[in-house]
Amino acid sequence: MSTPEAKSTTKIFVAGHRGMVGSAIVRHLLSKGYTNIITRTRAELDLTDQRAVQTFFESEKPQQVYLAAAKVGGIHANNVYRAEFLYENLMMEANIIHAAWAHGVNKLLFLGSSCIYPKLAPQPLAEDALLTGPLEPTNEPYAIAKIAGIKLCEAYRHQYGANFISAMPTNLYGPGDNYDLETSHVLPALLRKIHTAKVHGHPSVPIWGTGAPKREFLHVDDLAEACVHLMVTYNGGEWVNVGTGEDLSIKSLAELICDIVGYTGELNWDTSKPDGTPRKLMNVDRINALGWKARIALREGIERVYSEIKETFA
């Protein structure tokens, strides 16, 4: 484990510190006594600019890197802006990983995504399912970029002995989430819709699909704890899934949110709309064996989030 002295002297660069994941990592590092944290906004450092990234690493010389920077979005954005999602994510990760090696970074953690796994891979999704079948077409560019990041870390480890590791989180929620109904993911979208229906006295809430698909949700603070745990304790070459290992149906999720919000109206399921993948659950045996388990129960996590954001909704 890191000593108090190491925590104050270890120079850590968190790429993407303004995003939901990066900001959670910064919060957790600070809570654990790490004080020498470097961050840069996009205006200060364009991570797609190779020369700028090299110059940054040369001058700052970080010892550890959390690579949480990414161009992200929902299904619509992933599907429409396919070139941008592939190009920008490839450039950011390639620039950072190469510069980290070139400038002697001791350890780097790359953050991927559960979308790297084949669309029809057996459930729960185990790490060895990677590259065993076709990807989900709508977010294929993002998934391919993330797979390339995993393979870059693997290659720099194999060729140069670099201690670069990768973690694959499941669906996330928590502080800093996106609540735009056009672009948000299912949990924040349901939370906002059901809260709005309660505030305005709407008798029902329209929801896409049948409610049957099952999904897994991890609080971003749990992910941040897992990332720091891996940075401190794990030096293996295998990428590691990060999740709860538990899922629930979208219908059950909507009913849970109704209970938390205090909404007693009807849920109107529009079964003419698509359901998406029937199930998406991560196998978390590897990270559990490494001494980490998710701690924030879903109800507790949603209650926390709701207390923080309800005043900001209409």
Legacy VTK file of the C-alpha trace (Angstrom):
# vtk DataFile Version 3.0
C-alpha trace
ASCII
DATASET POLYDATA
POINTS 314 float
0.000 0.000 0.000
1.056 3.606 -0.584
2.687 5.359 2.370
1.608 8.890 3.399
4.881 10.188 1.988
4.321 8.430 -1.355
0.781 9.805 -1.511
2.047 13.368 -1.193
4.940 12.971 -3.621
3.558 10.650 -6.320
2.715 12.874 -9.285
-0.570 11.709 -10.834
-2.108 12.881 -14.105
-5.862 12.320 -14.416
-6.784 12.739 -18.085
-10.444 13.679 -18.449
-10.831 15.078 -14.932
-13.984 17.040 -15.799
-15.916 13.969 -16.914
-18.033 11.776 -14.659
-15.310 9.122 -14.293
-12.284 11.425 -14.136
-13.856 13.717 -11.540
-14.776 10.695 -9.391
-11.170 9.450 -9.575
-9.879 12.866 -8.484
-12.348 12.949 -5.575
-11.314 9.476 -4.434
-7.586 10.194 -4.743
-7.964 13.343 -2.646
-10.012 11.455 -0.037
-7.186 8.902 0.238
-4.520 11.553 0.804
-3.053 11.872 -2.702
-2.250 15.539 -3.105
0.045 15.830 -6.133
-2.641 15.564 -8.838
-2.192 17.202 -12.251
-5.162 18.071 -14.451
-5.623 19.950 -17.711
-8.804 21.204 -19.340
-9.329 20.650 -23.052
-8.585 24.359 -23.635
-5.245 23.919 -21.854
-4.251 20.627 -23.497
-5.753 19.091 -26.645
-5.187 15.375 -26.119
-5.643 14.685 -29.845
-2.555 16.844 -30.555
0.470 14.538 -30.411
3.065 17.294 -30.086
1.118 19.040 -27.303
0.779 15.781 -25.366
4.491 15.000 -25.743
5.398 18.505 -24.553
3.086 18.153 -21.539
4.610 14.817 -20.465
8.143 16.127 -21.032
7.581 19.158 -18.810
5.326 17.654 -16.101
6.800 14.127 -15.885
3.852 12.414 -14.144
4.591 9.100 -12.424
1.072 7.674 -12.724
-1.667 8.228 -15.311
-5.395 7.539 -15.129
-6.616 7.635 -18.740
-10.287 8.541 -18.290
-10.490 11.024 -21.177
-12.816 9.992 -24.010
-15.348 11.284 -26.482
-18.601 9.754 -25.233
-22.298 9.845 -26.010
-25.486 7.848 -26.301
-26.612 5.532 -29.109
-27.622 8.415 -31.407
-24.320 10.293 -31.102
-22.279 7.086 -31.421
-24.147 6.108 -34.569
-24.204 9.510 -36.307
-20.704 10.825 -35.493
-18.914 7.557 -36.191
-15.762 9.101 -37.669
-15.329 11.552 -34.777
-15.847 8.856 -32.136
-13.268 6.588 -33.747
-10.683 9.253 -34.642
-10.750 11.327 -31.438
-10.690 8.353 -29.085
-7.891 6.656 -31.033
-5.805 9.831 -31.049
-6.262 10.608 -27.353
-5.356 7.155 -26.108
-2.495 6.637 -28.571
-0.935 9.995 -27.732
-1.171 9.491 -23.966
-0.065 5.843 -23.908
2.925 6.511 -26.155
3.952 9.651 -24.262
3.587 7.804 -20.947
6.033 5.171 -22.173
8.399 7.682 -23.805
8.641 9.782 -20.629
9.000 6.984 -18.104
5.577 6.897 -16.436
5.667 4.188 -13.745
2.090 3.021 -14.212
-0.925 3.816 -16.395
-4.557 2.736 -16.050
-6.649 2.796 -19.234
-10.434 2.991 -18.874
-12.380 1.041 -21.471
-16.058 0.096 -21.616
-18.294 -2.961 -21.513
-19.233 -2.227 -25.144
-15.909 -3.796 -26.207
-17.497 -7.234 -25.923
-19.351 -8.945 -28.803
-23.064 -8.189 -29.063
-23.993 -11.845 -28.599
-21.265 -12.895 -26.154
-22.397 -15.298 -23.407
-23.662 -13.689 -20.192
-22.197 -12.677 -17.830
-19.511 -11.063 -19.983
-16.098 -12.508 -19.110
-12.802 -10.873 -20.092
-11.935 -13.723 -22.478
-15.017 -12.945 -24.605
-13.114 -10.064 -26.251
-12.809 -10.411 -30.062
-14.883 -13.611 -30.185
-17.698 -12.157 -32.306
-19.204 -9.070 -34.012
-19.777 -5.883 -32.022
-23.028 -3.976 -31.543
-23.169 -1.969 -34.827
-24.462 1.315 -33.374
-21.419 1.914 -31.147
-18.834 -0.068 -33.083
-16.449 2.911 -33.671
-16.270 3.687 -29.945
-15.825 0.013 -29.090
-13.054 -0.422 -31.665
-11.222 2.613 -30.264
-11.454 1.166 -26.746
-10.253 -2.258 -27.939
-7.293 -0.509 -29.584
-6.489 1.145 -26.244
-6.479 -2.213 -24.465
-4.247 -3.681 -27.143
-1.893 -0.684 -27.039
-1.408 -1.184 -23.293
-0.887 -4.900 -23.899
1.648 -4.244 -26.683
3.665 -1.636 -24.727
3.740 -4.066 -21.807
4.910 -6.933 -24.052
7.476 -5.006 -26.070
8.781 -2.502 -23.523
7.803 -3.916 -20.122
5.550 -0.934 -19.421
3.251 -1.388 -16.412
0.101 -0.342 -18.275
-3.199 -1.912 -17.143
-6.819 -1.683 -18.358
-10.198 -1.695 -16.600
-13.608 -2.216 -18.264
-16.504 -0.631 -16.322
-20.153 -1.578 -16.724
-22.996 1.011 -17.027
-22.237 3.943 -14.730
-24.292 6.533 -12.881
-23.585 9.145 -10.248
-22.379 12.742 -9.828
-21.637 14.429 -13.143
-24.047 12.245 -15.135
-25.877 13.452 -18.253
-29.609 14.128 -17.792
-30.389 15.423 -21.291
-33.391 13.325 -22.366
-32.136 13.223 -25.963
-28.659 11.898 -25.186
-28.643 10.393 -21.676
-28.504 6.730 -20.728
-31.440 4.832 -19.256
-30.996 5.423 -15.503
-30.575 9.226 -15.539
-33.283 9.503 -18.228
-35.786 7.545 -16.107
-34.858 9.545 -13.007
-35.508 12.832 -14.761
-38.725 11.708 -16.497
-40.252 10.249 -13.334
-39.252 13.270 -11.219
-40.772 15.635 -13.822
-44.003 13.597 -13.886
-44.242 13.836 -10.091
-43.557 17.589 -9.952
-46.115 18.372 -12.677
-48.710 15.858 -11.532
-48.668 13.801 -14.713
-50.790 10.650 -14.363
-48.366 8.501 -16.384
-44.819 8.312 -17.742
-44.118 7.017 -21.279
-41.159 4.621 -21.463
-39.702 2.887 -24.516
-39.830 -0.891 -24.883
-41.246 -3.684 -22.757
-39.124 -3.178 -19.637
-37.843 -6.746 -19.944
-34.129 -6.140 -20.810
-31.762 -6.491 -17.862
-28.935 -4.097 -17.079
-26.182 -3.703 -14.475
-25.425 -0.331 -12.867
-22.300 0.764 -10.986
-21.990 3.980 -8.995
-19.081 6.007 -10.375
-17.612 6.420 -6.867
-17.321 2.619 -6.677
-15.541 2.646 -10.037
-13.123 5.314 -8.788
-12.337 3.195 -5.727
-11.740 0.177 -8.000
-9.399 2.180 -10.247
-7.245 3.342 -7.336
-7.279 -0.198 -5.903
-6.000 -1.563 -9.220
-3.377 1.166 -9.520
-2.036 0.345 -6.050
-2.267 -3.459 -6.089
-2.545 -4.875 -9.634
0.326 -5.322 -12.075
-1.072 -8.045 -14.331
-1.328 -8.061 -18.087
-5.026 -8.990 -18.266
-7.727 -6.322 -18.523
-10.210 -6.351 -15.646
-14.009 -5.975 -15.658
-15.436 -3.596 -13.052
-19.078 -4.007 -12.060
-21.450 -5.226 -9.378
-22.079 -8.668 -10.864
-25.826 -8.064 -10.382
-28.476 -6.799 -12.781
-32.192 -6.003 -12.842
-34.862 -5.445 -15.475
-35.576 -1.959 -16.786
-39.116 -2.402 -15.416
-37.732 -3.116 -11.937
-35.386 -0.138 -12.249
-38.283 2.168 -13.211
-40.355 0.895 -10.271
-37.423 1.430 -7.892
-37.000 5.007 -9.135
-40.746 5.636 -8.715
-40.446 4.496 -5.098
-37.401 6.708 -4.437
-38.959 9.761 -6.109
-42.386 9.169 -4.557
-44.240 8.939 -7.866
-47.478 6.910 -7.793
-48.651 7.295 -11.407
-48.604 4.712 -14.184
-45.674 3.546 -16.284
-46.762 3.339 -19.923
-44.505 0.917 -21.816
-44.395 1.636 -25.547
-43.810 -1.882 -26.864
-43.588 -0.598 -30.457
-40.159 0.815 -29.550
-37.016 -1.375 -29.517
-35.757 -3.041 -26.366
-32.084 -3.278 -27.326
-29.793 -6.050 -26.111
-31.755 -8.474 -23.859
-29.072 -8.603 -21.171
-25.704 -7.005 -20.407
-24.036 -8.261 -17.243
-20.330 -8.295 -16.380
-18.454 -11.230 -14.911
-16.538 -9.660 -12.009
-14.799 -12.756 -10.660
-11.357 -11.411 -11.600
-11.610 -8.097 -9.753
-13.348 -9.716 -6.766
-10.398 -12.124 -6.526
-8.098 -9.088 -6.511
-9.724 -7.860 -3.305
-12.313 -5.355 -4.554
-16.122 -5.483 -4.522
-18.718 -2.829 -5.241
-20.074 -1.345 -2.003
-22.814 1.104 -2.990
-26.169 -0.683 -3.324
-28.316 0.499 -6.245
-31.090 1.958 -4.092
-28.602 3.812 -1.899
-26.753 5.102 -4.956
-29.890 6.379 -6.692
-31.121 8.017 -3.460
-27.771 9.801 -3.177
-27.894 11.002 -6.761
-31.533 12.098 -6.514
-30.904 14.172 -3.386
-28.088 15.959 -5.224
-29.807 16.736 -8.516
-33.580 16.984 -7.944
-33.496 20.736 -7.354
-31.878 21.269 -10.764
-34.751 19.641 -12.690
-37.849 21.433 -13.903
LINES 1 315
314 0 1 2 3 4 5 6 7 8 9 10 11 12 13 14 15 16 17 18 19 20 21 22 23 24 25 26 27 28 29 30 31 32 33 34 35 36 37 38 39 40 41 42 43 44 45 46 47 48 49 50 51 52 53 54 55 56 57 58 59 60 61 62 63 64 65 66 67 68 69 70 71 72 73 74 75 76 77 78 79 80 81 82 83 84 85 86 87 88 89 90 91 92 93 94 95 96 97 98 99 100 101 102 103 104 105 106 107 108 109 110 111 112 113 114 115 116 117 118 119 120 121 122 123 124 125 126 127 128 129 130 131 132 133 134 135 136 137 138 139 140 141 142 143 144 145 146 147 148 149 150 151 152 153 154 155 156 157 158 159 160 161 162 163 164 165 166 167 168 169 170 171 172 173 174 175 176 177 178 179 180 181 182 183 184 185 186 187 188 189 190 191 192 193 194 195 196 197 198 199 200 201 202 203 204 205 206 207 208 209 210 211 212 213 214 215 216 217 218 219 220 221 222 223 224 225 226 227 228 229 230 231 232 233 234 235 236 237 238 239 240 241 242 243 244 245 246 247 248 249 250 251 252 253 254 255 256 257 258 259 260 261 262 263 264 265 266 267 268 269 270 271 272 273 274 275 276 277 278 279 280 281 282 283 284 285 286 287 288 289 290 291 292 293 294 295 296 297 298 299 300 301 302 303 304 305 306 307 308 309 310 311 312 313
